[in-house]
Amino acid sequence: MATTTLTSRTCNLVNPAWWIGKFQGEVFDSSPSRARKKGRCAIVYLLLESGVEINHRNYRGQRYSSSRFASTSVVKQSSGGLFSWLLGEKSSQLPPLDVPLPGITLPPPLPDFVEPSKTKVTTLPNGIKIASETSVSPAASVGLYIDCGSIYETPASSGASHLLERMAFKSTTNRSHLRLVREVEAIGGNVSASASREQMCYTYDAFKAYVPEMVEVLIDSVRNPAFFNWEIKEQLEKIKAEIAEVSDNPQGLLLEALHSAGYSGALAKPLMAPQSAIHRLDSSILEEFIAENYTAPRMVLAASGVEHDELVSIAEPLLSDLPSVKRPEEPKSVYVGGDYRCQADSDKTHIALAFEVPGGWFEEKTAIIVTVLQMLMGGGGSFSAGGPGKGMHSRLYLRILNNYHQIESFSAFNSIYNHSGLFGIHATTSPNFASKAVDLAAGELLEVATPGKVTQEQLDRAKQATKSAVLMNLESRVVASEDIGRQILTYGERKPIEHFLKDLEAITLNDISSTAKKIISSPLTLASWGDVIHVPSYESVSQKFFSM
């Protein structure tokens, strides 16, 4: 068997370590011309210019040799540059970045103002609404929004909304879960589902060239779920794990507690499936829940980035046979206020104070004022994961987080529904500071309800921040599609963004104080979790607001 040995008069060519070090030292010289200025050879030329003797040994051990003394004249001279050095070809010289590339046709620039796309709505004979707006984006988002959530659950179907969220885009009567996943992956799509107290939402996001496939898969997943027992069992196990890990999300736990303690009726029903539902929920309960609630008058197919006529032509044959059942009356909820306390093994105390936002989304002006009020109060955590500066000028940052190191987080929140809502402050603090944290939260709510305590500068900043947040969110096609669907479910139409901006600009300091006063005049809902030993009594905290 023949072997080959390389030797050199100038270097040890067989030693890999030598070559690695030499390569690392020379590679950034890039070209022979640069290397020669330093009195060296570029690594590729070093091999040829040094003269390499190739020694062969055959399988009998006999030695024969041939020598090659290369000259740079046999190598095409490099024009310089790393790729020329590596490949021996002339490198392409690109123009500077401020010079247009040759042969590239630039599209015409956009005008200073582009007229926003109008939302078009078509109502099918059975009552289902199809709504869409176009966009210049190459992608589209399509969603099916249903007026159905945990408020429509009965004691027998409690937890159905949560399970339906997890069963979304599983096997249908027309395709297996594996086939559905492969079809979504084949077009680079993204599917998701979410359940809330009042609405269910199923969305599909992909390139607009695949809108027919998107709509068909979306509607098939909602209308024809197979509800195989093994898939239900698998998702129930995941829900069971969620319930076990609820302590990892104290803020979400307190929000659930505020609803169960603060409301009587539909909004008091839990959004997360209760432990008792794990062994009760099955395919028959889900099928009955869908038959009762997934009806045409309670559905909206909404899309962003899709031509309306195209969407209607695709969706109408798939939705026209949905039963036209009279829309039921929305279950009633009564806000009553209350107290929830849970002693848990934690080195922190989590507290939330909340009051009712009367009227909910149907009191549109109040809802907009509450949105600005939340931005004005702001707050956050003592550590900002996204970097410094976010919300640092809000009242709760300036007045609380900057002054009390015992407080880990302190922020305003709201949860608004069709006819009611909650507004308040959530705080996380060390246990021995819990009483003081409650006093601070009550004081901040009383401050914004007192005329003259909020400055015009603070209000203007909050209005601009609200406007910025809304407009930037609507740049997302997924958010735009969701906004179309949810507004049509709530109002029966999609109100233009100019309508919202006009109402926002009209908010005054008096609107802020009067709305805040009206809110904190409702009964208090107090919720706490963790080390709650030092949390003041409900009566003592509620007493602070009686003067209002």
N, C-alpha and C positions, 0 to 999 in steps of 0.2 A: 504493500500500500504506500503510495507516494505521499510525502509530506513536504510542506513548503515553509521555508524560513526566510524572513525579511531581515536584512541588516542595512545599516546606513553609515556613511562616513561622518555624519554630523550629529546623529541622534539615535537613541535606542527606539526604533520603530515598533519593536515587539511589545514594549512596555505600555499597557493601556493607561496607567496612571500618568505617564509622561504626556500622552496624547490628550487626555482630558484636561490636564493643567495647561497645556499649550493652547488647546482650543479655547478654554475660558479666558486665557490671557490675550488671545488674538482676535476673537470673534467680533469684538466691538471696534476693532480697527477697520473692519468692513471691507476694505478694498486694498489691492496691492499698492496703489499709488500712495495711500495714506500710510501704509506700513513701511514703505521704503523711506519715507521722510523721517521715520524713526530709526532707520538703519536695520530694519527687520524685513522678513518676508511674510506675506499672508500665508495662512496655514496650508491652503491647497497648493500654492506654488512652492512651498517649502519642500513638499514631497518630490516634486518634479525637478527642482533646481539642485537639490542636494545630491542626487544620483543614488539610485536604489539598486542594490544587487540582490537578485532573486536567486536563491539557492534551492535546488530540488533534491530530494532523496527518494529513490524508488523503493519498492517494497523489499529489494535485496540489500538496501543500505548503500548502493552505489550513488556517487555524487556527481552531478553535472550542474553547470551554472551558465548563466548568461547575464551580461551586465547592460544596463541601459542608463545612459547619461543624458537626461532630458534637458532641453533648452527652452527658455521662455518664448522663443520664436515660434515654436510649434503650437503654442496656446494662443487662442484668440484673445487679444487684449481686452481687458474689462474696461467698461466705461465708468465704473465706480458704483457703489451702492451694495447693500447687503445681498440682494437677490442676484445681482450680477456676479458677485463673488461666489455665491453658492452654486449657481446654475450655469455660469459661463456665458450668459446671454446679456444683451444690452438691456439695461434697466429702463423702464418707462419713466419719463420725467413728467410728473403731474404739475399742473399750475398751482400757484398759491391758493389758499383757501378763500381769499377774497376775489378770486377770478373765476367766472363761470366755467364749468367743464365744457369742452368742445363737443358739439354734436348732441347736446342735451337741450330739449325744448322745454322752457319753463312755462308752467301754467299761468294764466292771467291772475294777477293778485286779487284777493277778495276785496270787495268794497269796504268802506269804513263801517257801514251798517248793513247787516243782513236781516231781512225780515224773518222773524221767528216762524217756524212751521205751525200751521193751524191744526188743531186736533179735530179729526173728522169722526163722526159717530154714526153707525148704522144699527137700527134695532130690527132684529128678525121677527117674523110673525109670532113666534113663541115667546118673545120677550127678552131674549138674550141680546146684550149689546156688544157690538164689535167696534173698537175705537183704535185709532192709530194716528201717528204723526210721522212725517218723513224726516230724514236727516242726510247729511253728506257723508256720514260715516259708512265704511264698507261693511260694518257689522250691524246686527239687529238684535233686539230683545223682545221676546213675546211672552206674555204671561196670562194665566187664567186666574181671575180673582173671584172669590165666592163669598157671599154674605153669610158666613157660617164660622163659628168658633166655639170656644168653651162656654159662652153664655147660653148656647142652645142645647147643651148637654143636660141629660136627665140623670137621676141617681143611678140608673142602670147603665147609661152610656158615659159616665164620668171617666175622663181620660181619653176619650175617642179622638179628640182633636190632636192631642199629643202623639198618639199612635199613628194617626193618618199622616201626620207630618213625616214620621219615620218610614212609613210604608210607601211614600211617594216614589215613583219611578222604579218600582219593583215589577215583578211579573204581571202581565196583563193576559187577557184571554186570547190576545193575538200574537204576543211575543214573550219570550222568556226574559228574565232579568239580564242574563248574559247577552242575549241578542240586543236588548235595548242599550246596554252599556256599550257594546261594540258599535252600534249605529251612531250613538252620540260621539264616541271617540273618533269615528271615521270622518266626521266633518269638523272635528275640533271644537265641539260644543261644550256647554256647561249648563247643567240643570240643577235646580234647587227648589226647596219647598219650605214654607214657614207657616206656623199657626199662631194666631193671636186670639184675644178674647172675642173679637167681633168678626174677623175675616181670616180666610185661608188663601194662600197664594202659592201658585206653581209657576216657575219661570224657566225659560230656555233661551240661552244666549249663544249666538253663532254668527257666521257670515251670512249676509242677507241673501246670497245666492241659494241658500239652503232653507229658505222660509217654508216652502211646502213640506219638507221633511220635519222641520221644527214643529209646525202646527199639528201635523198628523201624530207625531209621537206625544206631544203635550196633551192633546185631547184624548188619545187612547189611554194614556196613563191615568187621567182623571176619571174618565167615563167607564173604563173596562178593567179595573184592577182585579186580579185573580184571587188575592187574599189567601194564598196557600198557607196551610197551618205551620209549616216549618219556617216560612218567612216571618209570620206573625210572632212565633215563639222566639226567633232570633232577635227581633226588634224589641220585644218585651224584656228580654234579658238586658239589652242596652239601656232601656228606660230604667230598669232596676238599678243598673250601675249609676245612672244619672242621679237617681234619688239618693243613693248612698254617698255620692260626692257633692251633694248640695251644699255642704258646709264649706266647700272651696270657693263658693260664690255668695258671701254674706249679703252683698248688695241686692242680688237677685232674690235671695231668700226673704229679705226684708220687704221688697216690693210685693211679693206674693202675700206676705203677712199683712201689709197695709190694706190690701184688697179684702182679705178674709175678715179682718177686724173692722175695717172702715165701712164696708157695704153690707147691706142685707139684700139678698136677691141674686140676680144673674152675675153681676160683676164680682160677687164674693166667691164664685166657683173657681177652683184652682185651674191655672193654665197647665201646670205640670201634672201628669197623671198621678193620682194618689197611690200609695202602696197597696191598697185594697183592690186596685184595678188590675194588678199584675196577673192575678189568677182568675179574673172575671172576664176580661176583654177577649173576644174571639171574632172570627170572620162574620158570624151572623149579626153581631152587634154593629160592626163596621158597615156592613151592607145595609142594614136598616137605617143607620145614621146618614149614610150617603143618599139613600132613597128619599128620605124626608127633607134633606137640606140642600142637596146639589141639584137644584131645579133651575130652569131657564131664566125666570125673572130675577134670580139672585146671582147671576153670573155675568162677568164682563171679560171678554177677550181683548186685551190691550197690547199694543206693540209700539215700539219706537224704532224708527229707521226702516219702515215698511210702507210701500204705497198702499193706500186704503183700498182701492178697488181690487188689487191683487189679494190682499188679506181677506176681504169679504168673499171673493170667488173661491179661495181655498177652504175657508172655515165654514161657510154656509152649509155645504153638503154634509159636513161632519157634526154640525150642531143643530140643524133644523128639526131633527126628530126628538130633541129633548122635550120632556113633558112641560107644558105650560101650566104650572100649579100656582095658585094664588099665593102671593108672598105673605108669610105669617107676620103677625105683629111681633115686634122685637120684645124679648123678655124684659121685664121691669127691674130696675135697680134703685134702691133707696140708700142714700149716704147717711150713716148714723154716727160715725166716729167710733173709736174704741182703743183698747190697749192690748198689745201683744208682747210677751216677754218669754225669752227662751234662754235658760242658763245652759251654757255649753263650755266644753273644755277649750278655752281660748285665752290668749294673753292680751286680747284686745276687746273693746266694747264697741259694737256697731249699733248706731241709733238712727232712727228716721222719724221726723215730724212731718205730718202731711195734713192738708185741708182740701176741701172740695173745690174744683173749678166748675161752677154751675153752668149748665147748658152745653158743655162739651164743644164738639166741632160745629154743632148747629148754631151756637152763639159765636159766630165767626170772628167778630171784633174782639171779644173777650179772649178767644183762643190765640189770636195774633198778639195781643198785649201780654198774655202769659208767656208766650214764646220769647218776646223781647225781655220780659222780666227775668226769665231764667238766664238769658245771656247777660243781662246787667248784673245779676248777683254772681253768676259764674261759679268760680271755685275749682277744685280739683284735688290732686294729691300733693304731698310734700315733695315727691319725686316725679319729674316729668320725663316719661320714657322717650318722648319725641323731641327732647331738647328744650332749652329754656325759652320763655317768652310767650307761651300759649296761655292766653287768659290772665296774664299777670296784672292787668289793670282792672280786673273785675273786683267788685266790692268784697267778696269773700276771700279773695287772695290778699288784697291790701289790708283788710281789717282783721282777718282771722289767721290764715295760714302763715303770714309773715310775722305774726306776733306771738303765736302759741306753738312752741315746738312739740308739745304733748299731743297735738292733733295730727294724725297721719293723713287724713283726707277730710274735706269739707266742701260739699257742692250742692247746688240747687238742682232739682229734677222736676219733670212733669210727665204724667201719663194721661193723655186725653182720649176720650172715647166719643161716641156719637152724641150722647146726652149728658155726660158727666166727665169728671176727670179728677186727677190728684196733682197737687203742687206742694212742694216742701223742700226740706233740707236733709241730706244724709251725711252722717259724720262717723269717722272711725278714730278712736282715741284710746289712750291708756285707761285702764279701769278706774284709777283714782281721780281721773280728770273728767269722768263721765258727767257728773252733775254740772260742772262748769261748762262743758260742751253744750249741754242742753240749754243752759242759760244764754250762751252766745247765739245759738240757733234761734231761740225765741226772740232775742234782742234784734237780730238782723231782720227777721220777718216783720217785727214791729216798726223798725226804722223805715223800711221801704213803703210801709203803709201810712207813714206820717208825712204830710205835705212839707216840702222844703228840705227834706233830708237827702233827696236825690238831686244831683246837679244836672244842668242841661248838657254839660260835657259828657257826663256818664251816660245819659240817655242817648245822645248822638252816637257815642262809641258803640253802645249796645245795638242800636238800630243798624249801623253799618256792618257790624259783625253778623247780625242775623241775616241781613240782605246777602252778604258775601257767602255765608254758609249755604243758604238756600240755592242761590244761583250756581255755585260751584257744584253742589250735589246734582242739580238738574242737568249738568253737562254729561253725567253718566247715563248711558242709554238704559241701563237696568233701573236706575232711580226714576228716570223719566217715564218708563213703562209702568212702574209701580205707582207713580203719582197719577197717571191717567186712570189706571184701574181702580185705585182706592177712592179718588175723588168722584168718579162716576157711581161707584157703589154708595157713597155717602150722600152726595148732592144730586145725583142724576145727570151731572154734566161735569166737564173739566173747566174750571175757571182759569182764565189766562193769568200768567204770572204778573202782568201789569196790574191786575186787580189786587193781588196780594201786596205788591210794592206800594201801591197808592194808599192802601189802608195802613201799611207799616209807617210810611212817612208822616201820616196824619196823627200818630200817637204823640200825646203830650205828657208833661210831668204830672198833670192832674189825672190823666188816664192811668198812669202807673200807680199812684198812691190810692186812688179810689178803687181800682181793681184789686190791689193787694189787700186793702181794708175789707172789701167784700169777701175775699177768699178766707182770710183768717178769722172772719166772724162765724164761719161754719164750725161744727164740732171738731175738736182735735183728734187725730189718729196718731198714736205713739207706738212705735215698734222698736224692740231692742233684742240683740242676740249676742252671745258671748258671755263675758263676765258682767252680769247685769246687776250685781249687788248694789252698786252706787248710783244706778239710774233713779232719778227722782220719781215720786209717785205720779200717776196720771193726773190726779186732782190738782197737785201743786203746779204742774206744768200748764194744765188747762187754765188755771186761775190767772196766769200771766196775760192771757188774751181776752179776759172778760171785759176789760176796760174799753176794748175796741167796739 
